[in-house]
Amino acid sequence: MRIENSFIPVEGVGETTERRLWERGITTWDEFGHDVNVPGLGSTTADRIETFIADARTHLAEADSTYFDRTFPSRERWRLYENFRGNTCFFDIETTGLDEHRDRVTTVSFHRAGETRTLVAGQDLTADRLRAEFADADLLASFNGARFDVPFLETSFGIEVDTPHLDLMYPCKRLGLSGGLKPIERQLGIERDRPDISGRDAVRLWHQYERGDEAALDTLVSYNREDTVNLRTLADVVCGALHEDVFTPVAGTPPPRTR
């Protein structure tokens, strides 16, 4: 599903009104006109829709993801993904524990445009490098990153992560997929090269590296990088499934093709 299919950011347009628009064949902005006959859609709301479409076209042409992050309801943020997939940064952190005030970030991996890079504490993991990675993206994607990864990074490095953020944990819950990232991957058939490594192992591997075991760092980095690559697959699957649940039954259009 694309941003251009959406009318729900408009004041006075909820899920019911948006669905009524789709049912009458108004499935994209191009098909909307002020004279549409939709139950519950008055002239004032129609005016607002026209104003939104005009503004949104400009912001979309400028790839201004911040505008759509601000205007879309938080539970509908998944609709931004198809438009900004090409410059979405999938990221994941590893730490020495769960307390952002006492524990340390050990590695941070980023996957974008088919490339994956990892920053390592004591080497190249700095506030400036983190700012640069996040600033270059139109959209961030994580799993539980809004509650864990982002606050941990902001506290540990004194940075502000303000790039629009799609936390995939919430779209997963909307589809009835609960639990951690790895159990959800198993439910969806997403495979891992290292299925036997857990977050607890990641802490152990870091301490082994600090004692001089370079191979332990290689394993930790590989594990962290795989998390971010799998997030791309998860986003494709989950956003495609939401498209089929929300849009296809009404509009009859297949989900966007994964690139």
ZIZI-V354595 format. One record per helix or strand. SS is the DSSP state (helix for helix, strand for strand). FROM is the first residue (numbers start at 0). LEN is the number of residues. If there is no record, write none. Layout:
ss=[SS | SS]
from=[FROM | FROM]
len=[LEN | LEN]
//
This chain:
ss=[helix | helix | helix | helix | helix | helix | strand | strand | strand | helix | strand | helix | strand | helix | helix | helix | helix]
from=[2 | 14 | 28 | 42 | 64 | 73 | 87 | 104 | 114 | 126 | 138 | 144 | 164 | 167 | 180 | 198 | 213]
len=[3 | 9 | 3 | 19 | 7 | 14 | 8 | 8 | 6 | 9 | 4 | 13 | 3 | 7 | 8 | 12 | 38]
//
